[in-house]
Amino acid sequence: MEHGGSDAVERDVHRVFLVDDHEMVREGLRHLIDGRAGCRVVGDAGTHADAIARIPATRPDVVVVDLQLPDADGLTTCRDALALRPDVRVLVLTASADPALVRRAANVGAAGYVVKTVRCGVIIAAVESVANGERVFDVAMADEPSDEVGADPDPAEASLAALSGTERTILHLIVEGHTNHRIARDLGLSEKSVKKQVSSIFASLGVTSRVAAAVIATRYATWVDLSGAGI
């Protein structure tokens, strides 16, 4: 299904194309991504053939693709999409966190690899990061927090709890997929101030990307109430 819409689209809006053989997944991703993180879903497909036929007309900046398609594997779709549009950024969103598949995706030119079991905020942040030219592979390879009794606490857990009210609010909005421009507007701050706060959050959590920050935030969201934070 194509959703090209008007050509009068804001310059900073990233065009996203979805490829997954399950219509429910595609619609869920559309609802999650469309209008957030500076992105607009311009089309989708359930097969490799349909995706390759529709990508040229929809002119996406980002293609989000599952590895399991009925007529080809997603790595082939990644390679063929890049052949059609060399500047497109491909984000693999799939069920398997097999390190061999992660490496193969990187080798064929994917810009990122995220497993479907992550929280929605991580997916939003991954799409935004890939759209902005970053590479996102650390999420797929990240270790899950240990439930073992007596395990050493994750330093990021304490760092998250130590964030100021303003930093928690901004981090919550990052998890929601908001850009710095949107955060500045919503909080009545200058964009320069928001960028400084985001840099401070990254430094506190020991990360370098919005995706990694979102992973930490959602990992400990069961006890850290980001949504209730205030300035």
FISE-568390 format. One line per field, with one value per residue: residue number from 1; residue in one letter; y negated, x, z of N, C-alpha, C in turn. Coordinates in nm, 2 decimals. Layout:
nr [NUM / ...]
rest [A / ...]
nyy [Y / ...]
nxx [X / ...]
nzz [Z / ...]
cayy [Y / ...]
caxx [X / ...]
cazz [Z / ...]
cyy [Y / ...]
cxx [X / ...]
czz [Z / ...]
% end
This chain:
nr [1 / 2 / 3 / 4 / 5 / 6 / 7 / 8 / 9 / 10 / 11 / 12 / 13 / 14 / 15 / 16 / 17 / 18 / 19 / 20 / 21 / 22 / 23 / 24 / 25 / 26 / 27 / 28 / 29 / 30 / 31 / 32 / 33 / 34 / 35 / 36 / 37 / 38 / 39 / 40 / 41 / 42 / 43 / 44 / 45 / 46 / 47 / 48 / 49 / 50 / 51 / 52 / 53 / 54 / 55 / 56 / 57 / 58 / 59 / 60 / 61 / 62 / 63 / 64 / 65 / 66 / 67 / 68 / 69 / 70 / 71 / 72 / 73 / 74 / 75 / 76 / 77 / 78 / 79 / 80 / 81 / 82 / 83 / 84 / 85 / 86 / 87 / 88 / 89 / 90 / 91 / 92 / 93 / 94 / 95 / 96 / 97 / 98 / 99 / 100 / 101 / 102 / 103 / 104 / 105 / 106 / 107 / 108 / 109 / 110 / 111 / 112 / 113 / 114 / 115 / 116 / 117 / 118 / 119 / 120 / 121 / 122 / 123 / 124 / 125 / 126 / 127 / 128 / 129 / 130 / 131 / 132 / 133 / 134 / 135 / 136 / 137 / 138 / 139 / 140 / 141 / 142 / 143 / 144 / 145 / 146 / 147 / 148 / 149 / 150 / 151 / 152 / 153 / 154 / 155 / 156 / 157 / 158 / 159 / 160 / 161 / 162 / 163 / 164 / 165 / 166 / 167 / 168 / 169 / 170 / 171 / 172 / 173 / 174 / 175 / 176 / 177 / 178 / 179 / 180 / 181 / 182 / 183 / 184 / 185 / 186 / 187 / 188 / 189 / 190 / 191 / 192 / 193 / 194 / 195 / 196 / 197 / 198 / 199 / 200 / 201 / 202 / 203 / 204 / 205 / 206 / 207 / 208 / 209 / 210 / 211 / 212 / 213 / 214 / 215 / 216 / 217 / 218 / 219 / 220 / 221 / 222 / 223 / 224 / 225 / 226 / 227 / 228 / 229 / 230 / 231]
rest [M / E / H / G / G / S / D / A / V / E / R / D / V / H / R / V / F / L / V / D / D / H / E / M / V / R / E / G / L / R / H / L / I / D / G / R / A / G / C / R / V / V / G / D / A / G / T / H / A / D / A / I / A / R / I / P / A / T / R / P / D / V / V / V / V / D / L / Q / L / P / D / A / D / G / L / T / T / C / R / D / A / L / A / L / R / P / D / V / R / V / L / V / L / T / A / S / A / D / P / A / L / V / R / R / A / A / N / V / G / A / A / G / Y / V / V / K / T / V / R / C / G / V / I / I / A / A / V / E / S / V / A / N / G / E / R / V / F / D / V / A / M / A / D / E / P / S / D / E / V / G / A / D / P / D / P / A / E / A / S / L / A / A / L / S / G / T / E / R / T / I / L / H / L / I / V / E / G / H / T / N / H / R / I / A / R / D / L / G / L / S / E / K / S / V / K / K / Q / V / S / S / I / F / A / S / L / G / V / T / S / R / V / A / A / A / V / I / A / T / R / Y / A / T / W / V / D / L / S / G / A / G / I]
nyy [0.12 / -0.22 / -0.54 / -0.81 / -1.08 / -1.44 / -1.63 / -1.84 / -1.83 / -1.87 / -1.96 / -1.84 / -1.60 / -1.26 / -1.00 / -0.69 / -0.35 / -0.04 / 0.30 / 0.61 / 0.93 / 0.96 / 0.81 / 0.70 / 0.63 / 0.44 / 0.24 / 0.18 / 0.08 / -0.14 / -0.30 / -0.34 / -0.47 / -0.67 / -1.02 / -1.06 / -1.11 / -1.27 / -1.15 / -1.00 / -0.76 / -0.63 / -0.42 / -0.06 / 0.29 / 0.65 / 0.84 / 0.93 / 0.88 / 0.69 / 0.48 / 0.40 / 0.32 / 0.10 / -0.08 / -0.27 / -0.46 / -0.56 / -0.68 / -0.64 / -0.75 / -0.58 / -0.23 / 0.01 / 0.34 / 0.68 / 0.99 / 1.23 / 1.31 / 1.40 / 1.45 / 1.41 / 1.35 / 1.10 / 0.98 / 0.99 / 0.81 / 0.58 / 0.55 / 0.52 / 0.29 / 0.10 / 0.10 / -0.01 / -0.26 / -0.42 / -0.59 / -0.53 / -0.43 / -0.14 / 0.04 / 0.32 / 0.50 / 0.75 / 1.09 / 1.24 / 1.24 / 1.34 / 1.33 / 1.38 / 1.32 / 1.05 / 0.96 / 1.03 / 0.87 / 0.62 / 0.64 / 0.65 / 0.39 / 0.28 / 0.03 / 0.05 / 0.28 / 0.42 / 0.60 / 0.74 / 0.77 / 0.55 / 0.25 / 0.03 / -0.24 / -0.22 / -0.12 / -0.34 / -0.53 / -0.41 / -0.41 / -0.69 / -0.75 / -0.60 / -0.73 / -0.97 / -0.92 / -0.76 / -0.45 / -0.16 / 0.10 / 0.19 / 0.24 / 0.48 / 0.65 / 0.62 / 0.71 / 0.87 / 0.75 / 0.89 / 1.13 / 1.27 / 1.35 / 1.15 / 1.05 / 0.81 / 0.47 / 0.28 / 0.01 / -0.19 / -0.19 / -0.32 / -0.57 / -0.65 / -0.69 / -0.91 / -1.12 / -1.46 / -1.62 / -1.76 / -1.64 / -1.38 / -1.42 / -1.50 / -1.27 / -1.09 / -1.19 / -1.15 / -0.87 / -0.85 / -0.92 / -1.18 / -1.46 / -1.68 / -1.94 / -1.92 / -1.86 / -2.09 / -2.27 / -2.17 / -2.19 / -2.45 / -2.54 / -2.65 / -2.52 / -2.48 / -2.46 / -2.22 / -2.04 / -2.05 / -1.95 / -1.69 / -1.59 / -1.59 / -1.39 / -1.17 / -1.15 / -1.10 / -0.85 / -0.71 / -0.66 / -0.70 / -0.75 / -0.81 / -0.58 / -0.40 / -0.53 / -0.52 / -0.24 / -0.19 / -0.35 / -0.23 / 0.03 / 0.01 / -0.10 / 0.00 / -0.07 / -0.33 / -0.62 / -0.78 / -0.92 / -1.07 / -1.27 / -1.60 / -1.94]
nxx [0.08 / 0.06 / 0.14 / 0.18 / 0.10 / 0.10 / 0.35 / 0.43 / 0.59 / 0.75 / 1.09 / 1.25 / 1.13 / 1.14 / 1.11 / 0.95 / 0.95 / 0.78 / 0.84 / 0.71 / 0.58 / 0.35 / 0.04 / -0.07 / 0.15 / 0.27 / 0.07 / 0.08 / 0.34 / 0.32 / 0.13 / 0.29 / 0.52 / 0.45 / 0.44 / 0.59 / 0.91 / 1.00 / 0.92 / 0.75 / 0.53 / 0.54 / 0.47 / 0.42 / 0.49 / 0.42 / 0.58 / 0.90 / 0.91 / 0.70 / 0.79 / 1.03 / 0.92 / 0.77 / 0.93 / 1.09 / 0.89 / 0.79 / 1.00 / 1.16 / 1.34 / 1.42 / 1.41 / 1.23 / 1.27 / 1.17 / 1.34 / 1.22 / 1.05 / 0.80 / 0.89 / 1.16 / 1.46 / 1.50 / 1.75 / 1.82 / 1.63 / 1.72 / 1.97 / 1.88 / 1.72 / 1.91 / 2.05 / 1.86 / 1.82 / 2.08 / 2.13 / 1.95 / 1.85 / 1.86 / 1.68 / 1.69 / 1.43 / 1.35 / 1.28 / 1.49 / 1.80 / 2.04 / 2.38 / 2.52 / 2.35 / 2.31 / 2.57 / 2.57 / 2.37 / 2.49 / 2.70 / 2.58 / 2.50 / 2.31 / 2.19 / 2.11 / 2.00 / 1.75 / 1.58 / 1.25 / 1.15 / 1.22 / 1.12 / 0.86 / 0.95 / 1.22 / 1.23 / 1.12 / 1.32 / 1.54 / 1.46 / 1.46 / 1.73 / 1.87 / 1.76 / 1.88 / 2.14 / 2.29 / 2.44 / 2.29 / 2.34 / 2.41 / 2.19 / 2.08 / 2.27 / 2.29 / 2.32 / 2.08 / 1.94 / 2.05 / 1.88 / 1.97 / 2.01 / 2.20 / 2.35 / 2.57 / 2.48 / 2.35 / 2.54 / 2.42 / 2.16 / 2.16 / 2.25 / 2.04 / 1.84 / 1.95 / 1.92 / 1.81 / 1.49 / 1.42 / 1.58 / 1.49 / 1.23 / 1.29 / 1.42 / 1.21 / 1.06 / 1.23 / 1.22 / 0.96 / 0.99 / 1.03 / 1.18 / 1.46 / 1.38 / 1.10 / 1.08 / 1.19 / 0.99 / 0.76 / 0.83 / 0.89 / 1.15 / 1.47 / 1.61 / 1.88 / 1.93 / 1.80 / 1.95 / 2.19 / 2.10 / 2.03 / 2.29 / 2.40 / 2.25 / 2.32 / 2.59 / 2.57 / 2.45 / 2.63 / 2.62 / 2.60 / 2.40 / 2.06 / 1.91 / 2.04 / 2.01 / 1.73 / 1.70 / 1.81 / 1.64 / 1.38 / 1.43 / 1.45 / 1.21 / 1.01 / 1.04 / 1.14 / 0.99 / 0.95 / 0.75 / 0.62 / 0.78 / 0.89 / 0.96]
nzz [0.00 / -0.09 / 0.03 / -0.07 / -0.07 / -0.05 / -0.23 / -0.09 / 0.15 / 0.47 / 0.48 / 0.67 / 0.74 / 0.76 / 0.52 / 0.54 / 0.47 / 0.50 / 0.54 / 0.59 / 0.63 / 0.77 / 0.80 / 1.02 / 1.18 / 1.01 / 1.02 / 1.29 / 1.32 / 1.15 / 1.30 / 1.52 / 1.43 / 1.24 / 1.20 / 1.42 / 1.57 / 1.37 / 1.13 / 0.85 / 0.73 / 0.42 / 0.26 / 0.23 / 0.22 / 0.18 / 0.08 / -0.07 / -0.35 / -0.39 / -0.24 / -0.37 / -0.60 / -0.53 / -0.39 / -0.55 / -0.64 / -0.41 / -0.28 / -0.03 / 0.27 / 0.47 / 0.50 / 0.67 / 0.75 / 0.77 / 0.84 / 0.76 / 0.49 / 0.25 / -0.01 / -0.03 / 0.16 / 0.41 / 0.39 / 0.13 / 0.03 / 0.16 / 0.03 / -0.24 / -0.22 / -0.16 / -0.40 / -0.57 / -0.45 / -0.35 / -0.13 / 0.06 / 0.39 / 0.56 / 0.81 / 0.99 / 1.13 / 1.33 / 1.45 / 1.54 / 1.73 / 1.65 / 1.64 / 1.41 / 1.20 / 1.25 / 1.18 / 0.91 / 0.81 / 0.85 / 0.68 / 0.42 / 0.40 / 0.57 / 0.79 / 1.05 / 1.31 / 1.49 / 1.74 / 1.76 / 2.01 / 2.17 / 2.35 / 2.24 / 2.24 / 2.19 / 1.93 / 1.79 / 1.85 / 1.72 / 1.45 / 1.41 / 1.46 / 1.27 / 1.04 / 1.07 / 1.00 / 1.17 / 1.29 / 1.40 / 1.59 / 1.84 / 2.00 / 1.93 / 2.01 / 2.28 / 2.62 / 2.82 / 3.13 / 3.43 / 3.63 / 3.83 / 4.17 / 4.38 / 4.18 / 4.03 / 4.04 / 3.76 / 3.65 / 3.51 / 3.60 / 3.85 / 3.76 / 3.60 / 3.79 / 3.92 / 3.75 / 3.69 / 3.74 / 3.50 / 3.32 / 3.33 / 3.22 / 2.96 / 2.87 / 2.88 / 2.67 / 2.46 / 2.45 / 2.37 / 2.11 / 2.03 / 1.86 / 1.91 / 1.85 / 1.87 / 2.14 / 2.26 / 2.18 / 2.31 / 2.58 / 2.62 / 2.59 / 2.47 / 2.16 / 2.17 / 2.44 / 2.50 / 2.35 / 2.49 / 2.74 / 2.65 / 2.58 / 2.83 / 2.96 / 2.80 / 2.88 / 3.15 / 3.15 / 3.01 / 2.74 / 2.38 / 2.20 / 2.10 / 2.09 / 2.25 / 2.50 / 2.52 / 2.54 / 2.80 / 2.95 / 2.91 / 3.00 / 3.27 / 3.34 / 3.49 / 3.75 / 3.75 / 3.72 / 3.46 / 3.31 / 3.49 / 3.56 / 3.64 / 3.54]
cayy [0.00 / -0.34 / -0.66 / -0.91 / -1.21 / -1.56 / -1.66 / -1.96 / -1.77 / -1.94 / -1.91 / -1.76 / -1.48 / -1.14 / -0.92 / -0.56 / -0.24 / 0.08 / 0.43 / 0.72 / 1.02 / 0.96 / 0.68 / 0.64 / 0.57 / 0.32 / 0.14 / 0.14 / 0.00 / -0.27 / -0.37 / -0.37 / -0.56 / -0.78 / -1.15 / -1.07 / -1.11 / -1.34 / -1.05 / -0.98 / -0.63 / -0.66 / -0.30 / 0.06 / 0.41 / 0.77 / 0.93 / 0.87 / 0.83 / 0.57 / 0.38 / 0.35 / 0.25 / -0.02 / -0.17 / -0.38 / -0.56 / -0.62 / -0.75 / -0.65 / -0.77 / -0.47 / -0.11 / 0.10 / 0.46 / 0.80 / 1.09 / 1.34 / 1.27 / 1.52 / 1.48 / 1.38 / 1.31 / 0.95 / 0.93 / 0.96 / 0.69 / 0.47 / 0.53 / 0.47 / 0.15 / 0.01 / 0.09 / -0.11 / -0.40 / -0.40 / -0.67 / -0.48 / -0.37 / -0.02 / 0.08 / 0.46 / 0.52 / 0.89 / 1.16 / 1.31 / 1.16 / 1.42 / 1.24 / 1.41 / 1.25 / 0.91 / 0.93 / 1.04 / 0.75 / 0.51 / 0.67 / 0.62 / 0.25 / 0.23 / -0.08 / 0.09 / 0.41 / 0.42 / 0.72 / 0.70 / 0.78 / 0.43 / 0.16 / -0.06 / -0.36 / -0.18 / -0.11 / -0.48 / -0.59 / -0.34 / -0.47 / -0.83 / -0.74 / -0.56 / -0.83 / -1.08 / -0.89 / -0.68 / -0.31 / -0.11 / 0.24 / 0.22 / 0.28 / 0.62 / 0.73 / 0.58 / 0.81 / 0.85 / 0.73 / 1.02 / 1.15 / 1.35 / 1.30 / 1.11 / 1.00 / 0.67 / 0.38 / 0.21 / -0.13 / -0.27 / -0.20 / -0.43 / -0.69 / -0.69 / -0.74 / -1.03 / -1.23 / -1.57 / -1.62 / -1.81 / -1.53 / -1.26 / -1.46 / -1.50 / -1.13 / -1.03 / -1.24 / -1.08 / -0.74 / -0.87 / -0.95 / -1.33 / -1.52 / -1.80 / -2.06 / -1.90 / -1.87 / -2.23 / -2.34 / -2.12 / -2.23 / -2.59 / -2.56 / -2.67 / -2.39 / -2.47 / -2.41 / -2.08 / -1.97 / -2.05 / -1.85 / -1.55 / -1.55 / -1.56 / -1.26 / -1.07 / -1.14 / -1.04 / -0.71 / -0.64 / -0.62 / -0.80 / -0.76 / -0.82 / -0.44 / -0.34 / -0.59 / -0.47 / -0.11 / -0.20 / -0.40 / -0.13 / 0.14 / -0.02 / -0.18 / 0.06 / -0.14 / -0.47 / -0.69 / -0.90 / -0.99 / -1.16 / -1.36 / -1.74 / -2.03]
caxx [0.00 / 0.14 / 0.08 / 0.28 / 0.05 / 0.14 / 0.49 / 0.47 / 0.63 / 0.86 / 1.22 / 1.31 / 1.05 / 1.20 / 1.01 / 0.98 / 0.88 / 0.78 / 0.84 / 0.69 / 0.47 / 0.22 / -0.03 / -0.10 / 0.27 / 0.29 / -0.02 / 0.12 / 0.45 / 0.27 / 0.08 / 0.40 / 0.62 / 0.40 / 0.43 / 0.68 / 1.06 / 1.02 / 0.91 / 0.62 / 0.53 / 0.50 / 0.43 / 0.45 / 0.47 / 0.43 / 0.67 / 1.02 / 0.88 / 0.62 / 0.87 / 1.12 / 0.84 / 0.71 / 1.03 / 1.12 / 0.78 / 0.76 / 1.12 / 1.19 / 1.48 / 1.44 / 1.33 / 1.23 / 1.25 / 1.18 / 1.42 / 1.14 / 0.95 / 0.76 / 0.95 / 1.30 / 1.50 / 1.51 / 1.89 / 1.81 / 1.55 / 1.81 / 2.07 / 1.82 / 1.67 / 2.02 / 2.08 / 1.77 / 1.84 / 2.20 / 2.13 / 1.84 / 1.90 / 1.78 / 1.68 / 1.63 / 1.35 / 1.31 / 1.27 / 1.62 / 1.91 / 2.15 / 2.49 / 2.56 / 2.25 / 2.35 / 2.69 / 2.54 / 2.30 / 2.58 / 2.78 / 2.50 / 2.47 / 2.20 / 2.23 / 2.08 / 1.94 / 1.68 / 1.49 / 1.11 / 1.12 / 1.25 / 1.01 / 0.83 / 1.03 / 1.35 / 1.21 / 1.11 / 1.46 / 1.62 / 1.42 / 1.51 / 1.88 / 1.91 / 1.73 / 1.98 / 2.27 / 2.37 / 2.43 / 2.23 / 2.36 / 2.43 / 2.07 / 2.06 / 2.38 / 2.29 / 2.29 / 1.96 / 1.98 / 2.05 / 1.78 / 2.04 / 2.03 / 2.34 / 2.43 / 2.62 / 2.38 / 2.40 / 2.57 / 2.32 / 2.04 / 2.18 / 2.27 / 1.91 / 1.77 / 2.01 / 1.89 / 1.73 / 1.35 / 1.42 / 1.65 / 1.39 / 1.13 / 1.35 / 1.45 / 1.08 / 1.02 / 1.32 / 1.16 / 0.84 / 1.03 / 1.03 / 1.30 / 1.50 / 1.30 / 0.97 / 1.10 / 1.21 / 0.86 / 0.67 / 0.88 / 0.92 / 1.29 / 1.54 / 1.66 / 2.02 / 1.92 / 1.76 / 2.07 / 2.28 / 2.05 / 2.05 / 2.43 / 2.42 / 2.18 / 2.41 / 2.71 / 2.53 / 2.41 / 2.74 / 2.58 / 2.63 / 2.29 / 1.92 / 1.86 / 2.10 / 1.95 / 1.60 / 1.71 / 1.82 / 1.51 / 1.27 / 1.47 / 1.42 / 1.08 / 0.92 / 1.05 / 1.18 / 0.87 / 0.99 / 0.64 / 0.57 / 0.88 / 0.86 / 1.08]
cazz [0.00 / -0.10 / 0.10 / -0.11 / -0.02 / -0.12 / -0.23 / 0.00 / 0.28 / 0.53 / 0.44 / 0.78 / 0.76 / 0.70 / 0.46 / 0.59 / 0.40 / 0.59 / 0.48 / 0.68 / 0.57 / 0.85 / 0.78 / 1.15 / 1.22 / 0.94 / 1.07 / 1.42 / 1.30 / 1.10 / 1.41 / 1.61 / 1.37 / 1.16 / 1.27 / 1.54 / 1.54 / 1.24 / 1.03 / 0.79 / 0.66 / 0.28 / 0.19 / 0.29 / 0.14 / 0.25 / 0.01 / -0.13 / -0.49 / -0.38 / -0.18 / -0.47 / -0.71 / -0.48 / -0.33 / -0.64 / -0.65 / -0.28 / -0.25 / 0.11 / 0.32 / 0.55 / 0.48 / 0.78 / 0.69 / 0.85 / 0.76 / 0.72 / 0.39 / 0.19 / -0.14 / -0.02 / 0.30 / 0.42 / 0.35 / -0.02 / 0.02 / 0.20 / -0.08 / -0.36 / -0.19 / -0.17 / -0.54 / -0.62 / -0.39 / -0.27 / -0.01 / 0.16 / 0.51 / 0.59 / 0.94 / 1.00 / 1.25 / 1.31 / 1.57 / 1.58 / 1.77 / 1.62 / 1.60 / 1.27 / 1.12 / 1.27 / 1.10 / 0.77 / 0.78 / 0.84 / 0.56 / 0.30 / 0.40 / 0.66 / 0.89 / 1.19 / 1.34 / 1.61 / 1.76 / 1.78 / 2.15 / 2.24 / 2.38 / 2.13 / 2.24 / 2.13 / 1.78 / 1.74 / 1.85 / 1.62 / 1.32 / 1.41 / 1.46 / 1.13 / 0.95 / 1.09 / 0.96 / 1.26 / 1.27 / 1.53 / 1.60 / 1.98 / 2.07 / 1.90 / 2.08 / 2.42 / 2.72 / 2.91 / 3.27 / 3.51 / 3.74 / 3.93 / 4.31 / 4.42 / 4.07 / 4.05 / 3.98 / 3.64 / 3.69 / 3.44 / 3.68 / 3.95 / 3.68 / 3.56 / 3.91 / 3.96 / 3.66 / 3.74 / 3.69 / 3.36 / 3.24 / 3.32 / 3.13 / 2.83 / 2.84 / 2.85 / 2.54 / 2.37 / 2.44 / 2.29 / 1.97 / 1.99 / 1.82 / 2.00 / 1.81 / 1.93 / 2.29 / 2.29 / 2.17 / 2.41 / 2.72 / 2.62 / 2.61 / 2.34 / 2.11 / 2.22 / 2.58 / 2.49 / 2.30 / 2.61 / 2.83 / 2.59 / 2.59 / 2.97 / 2.98 / 2.74 / 2.96 / 3.28 / 3.13 / 2.95 / 2.60 / 2.27 / 2.10 / 2.16 / 2.10 / 2.37 / 2.61 / 2.52 / 2.59 / 2.94 / 3.01 / 2.90 / 3.07 / 3.42 / 3.35 / 3.59 / 3.88 / 3.73 / 3.66 / 3.37 / 3.26 / 3.59 / 3.60 / 3.61 / 3.53]
cyy [-0.12 / -0.45 / -0.78 / -1.05 / -1.32 / -1.57 / -1.77 / -1.91 / -1.85 / -1.88 / -1.81 / -1.63 / -1.37 / -1.05 / -0.77 / -0.46 / -0.11 / 0.20 / 0.54 / 0.80 / 1.02 / 0.82 / 0.62 / 0.57 / 0.44 / 0.21 / 0.09 / 0.05 / -0.14 / -0.35 / -0.42 / -0.48 / -0.69 / -0.91 / -1.16 / -1.06 / -1.18 / -1.25 / -1.04 / -0.85 / -0.66 / -0.54 / -0.18 / 0.18 / 0.54 / 0.87 / 0.85 / 0.80 / 0.70 / 0.45 / 0.32 / 0.28 / 0.11 / -0.13 / -0.29 / -0.49 / -0.63 / -0.70 / -0.76 / -0.69 / -0.65 / -0.35 / -0.02 / 0.23 / 0.58 / 0.90 / 1.20 / 1.29 / 1.39 / 1.56 / 1.45 / 1.35 / 1.16 / 0.90 / 0.90 / 0.83 / 0.57 / 0.44 / 0.47 / 0.32 / 0.06 / 0.00 / -0.01 / -0.25 / -0.39 / -0.48 / -0.63 / -0.42 / -0.25 / 0.02 / 0.22 / 0.46 / 0.66 / 0.96 / 1.22 / 1.21 / 1.24 / 1.33 / 1.26 / 1.33 / 1.10 / 0.87 / 0.94 / 0.91 / 0.63 / 0.52 / 0.63 / 0.47 / 0.19 / 0.12 / -0.05 / 0.22 / 0.41 / 0.54 / 0.67 / 0.71 / 0.65 / 0.35 / 0.07 / -0.18 / -0.34 / -0.18 / -0.26 / -0.55 / -0.54 / -0.40 / -0.61 / -0.83 / -0.70 / -0.66 / -0.95 / -1.04 / -0.80 / -0.53 / -0.25 / 0.05 / 0.28 / 0.28 / 0.43 / 0.71 / 0.71 / 0.70 / 0.77 / 0.83 / 0.87 / 1.02 / 1.23 / 1.28 / 1.26 / 1.06 / 0.85 / 0.58 / 0.31 / 0.07 / -0.22 / -0.29 / -0.31 / -0.56 / -0.74 / -0.75 / -0.88 / -1.15 / -1.34 / -1.55 / -1.66 / -1.70 / -1.41 / -1.29 / -1.45 / -1.35 / -1.06 / -1.07 / -1.18 / -0.94 / -0.74 / -0.90 / -1.09 / -1.38 / -1.64 / -1.92 / -2.04 / -1.91 / -2.01 / -2.30 / -2.30 / -2.17 / -2.38 / -2.63 / -2.59 / -2.53 / -2.37 / -2.42 / -2.26 / -1.99 / -1.95 / -1.95 / -1.71 / -1.50 / -1.52 / -1.43 / -1.15 / -1.04 / -1.07 / -0.89 / -0.63 / -0.59 / -0.73 / -0.82 / -0.76 / -0.67 / -0.38 / -0.40 / -0.54 / -0.32 / -0.11 / -0.25 / -0.30 / -0.01 / 0.13 / -0.10 / -0.12 / -0.01 / -0.29 / -0.53 / -0.81 / -0.98 / -1.09 / -1.27 / -1.50 / -1.82 / -2.10]
cxx [0.09 / 0.06 / 0.17 / 0.23 / 0.11 / 0.29 / 0.53 / 0.49 / 0.75 / 0.99 / 1.28 / 1.23 / 1.11 / 1.09 / 1.05 / 0.89 / 0.89 / 0.76 / 0.83 / 0.57 / 0.35 / 0.16 / -0.05 / 0.03 / 0.30 / 0.20 / 0.03 / 0.24 / 0.41 / 0.22 / 0.19 / 0.49 / 0.57 / 0.38 / 0.51 / 0.83 / 1.09 / 1.00 / 0.76 / 0.63 / 0.47 / 0.45 / 0.47 / 0.43 / 0.49 / 0.52 / 0.79 / 0.98 / 0.80 / 0.70 / 0.96 / 1.04 / 0.79 / 0.81 / 1.06 / 1.02 / 0.76 / 0.88 / 1.15 / 1.33 / 1.52 / 1.35 / 1.34 / 1.19 / 1.26 / 1.27 / 1.34 / 1.03 / 0.92 / 0.83 / 1.10 / 1.33 / 1.52 / 1.65 / 1.89 / 1.74 / 1.64 / 1.91 / 2.00 / 1.76 / 1.79 / 2.07 / 1.99 / 1.79 / 1.96 / 2.21 / 2.03 / 1.91 / 1.81 / 1.80 / 1.61 / 1.56 / 1.29 / 1.31 / 1.40 / 1.73 / 2.04 / 2.27 / 2.54 / 2.47 / 2.28 / 2.47 / 2.66 / 2.46 / 2.39 / 2.66 / 2.71 / 2.46 / 2.36 / 2.26 / 2.20 / 2.01 / 1.88 / 1.59 / 1.35 / 1.07 / 1.15 / 1.12 / 0.99 / 0.91 / 1.17 / 1.34 / 1.20 / 1.25 / 1.55 / 1.59 / 1.48 / 1.66 / 1.93 / 1.88 / 1.82 / 2.12 / 2.35 / 2.35 / 2.39 / 2.24 / 2.38 / 2.31 / 2.05 / 2.16 / 2.38 / 2.25 / 2.16 / 2.01 / 1.96 / 1.95 / 1.85 / 2.05 / 2.17 / 2.42 / 2.46 / 2.52 / 2.44 / 2.42 / 2.47 / 2.19 / 2.05 / 2.19 / 2.13 / 1.83 / 1.83 / 1.99 / 1.80 / 1.59 / 1.34 / 1.47 / 1.56 / 1.28 / 1.17 / 1.37 / 1.32 / 1.04 / 1.10 / 1.26 / 1.03 / 0.86 / 1.03 / 1.17 / 1.34 / 1.41 / 1.16 / 0.98 / 1.11 / 1.07 / 0.77 / 0.71 / 0.90 / 1.06 / 1.35 / 1.60 / 1.81 / 2.02 / 1.89 / 1.88 / 2.17 / 2.23 / 2.06 / 2.19 / 2.46 / 2.36 / 2.27 / 2.53 / 2.68 / 2.51 / 2.53 / 2.71 / 2.61 / 2.52 / 2.16 / 1.87 / 1.91 / 2.04 / 1.81 / 1.60 / 1.72 / 1.70 / 1.40 / 1.31 / 1.44 / 1.29 / 0.99 / 0.93 / 1.09 / 1.06 / 0.92 / 0.87 / 0.59 / 0.67 / 0.84 / 0.98 / 1.11]
czz [0.00 / -0.03 / 0.06 / -0.06 / -0.11 / -0.12 / -0.14 / 0.14 / 0.34 / 0.50 / 0.55 / 0.81 / 0.69 / 0.65 / 0.49 / 0.51 / 0.48 / 0.51 / 0.58 / 0.62 / 0.65 / 0.85 / 0.92 / 1.21 / 1.14 / 0.99 / 1.21 / 1.41 / 1.24 / 1.21 / 1.50 / 1.56 / 1.30 / 1.24 / 1.39 / 1.49 / 1.41 / 1.12 / 0.97 / 0.71 / 0.52 / 0.20 / 0.27 / 0.19 / 0.23 / 0.19 / -0.04 / -0.27 / -0.48 / -0.33 / -0.29 / -0.58 / -0.66 / -0.42 / -0.42 / -0.64 / -0.52 / -0.22 / -0.10 / 0.15 / 0.41 / 0.51 / 0.60 / 0.73 / 0.78 / 0.77 / 0.71 / 0.62 / 0.31 / 0.06 / -0.14 / 0.13 / 0.30 / 0.39 / 0.20 / -0.04 / 0.05 / 0.08 / -0.21 / -0.34 / -0.21 / -0.32 / -0.61 / -0.58 / -0.30 / -0.14 / 0.09 / 0.28 / 0.55 / 0.74 / 0.95 / 1.14 / 1.25 / 1.45 / 1.63 / 1.62 / 1.74 / 1.57 / 1.46 / 1.17 / 1.13 / 1.18 / 0.95 / 0.73 / 0.76 / 0.71 / 0.43 / 0.29 / 0.49 / 0.76 / 1.03 / 1.19 / 1.48 / 1.62 / 1.80 / 1.93 / 2.23 / 2.26 / 2.26 / 2.12 / 2.17 / 1.98 / 1.73 / 1.74 / 1.75 / 1.48 / 1.30 / 1.39 / 1.32 / 1.03 / 0.95 / 1.06 / 1.05 / 1.23 / 1.41 / 1.53 / 1.75 / 2.05 / 2.05 / 1.98 / 2.23 / 2.51 / 2.79 / 3.05 / 3.34 / 3.62 / 3.85 / 4.06 / 4.34 / 4.30 / 4.09 / 3.98 / 3.86 / 3.68 / 3.62 / 3.52 / 3.78 / 3.88 / 3.64 / 3.67 / 3.95 / 3.87 / 3.73 / 3.68 / 3.54 / 3.27 / 3.22 / 3.22 / 2.99 / 2.78 / 2.81 / 2.71 / 2.43 / 2.35 / 2.36 / 2.15 / 1.93 / 1.96 / 1.92 / 1.97 / 1.88 / 2.08 / 2.33 / 2.29 / 2.28 / 2.55 / 2.73 / 2.65 / 2.47 / 2.29 / 2.16 / 2.36 / 2.58 / 2.45 / 2.41 / 2.71 / 2.78 / 2.61 / 2.74 / 3.01 / 2.93 / 2.83 / 3.09 / 3.26 / 3.06 / 2.81 / 2.50 / 2.17 / 2.17 / 2.18 / 2.23 / 2.50 / 2.63 / 2.58 / 2.74 / 3.01 / 3.01 / 2.99 / 3.22 / 3.44 / 3.45 / 3.72 / 3.87 / 3.66 / 3.58 / 3.33 / 3.37 / 3.63 / 3.56 / 3.60 / 3.66]
% end
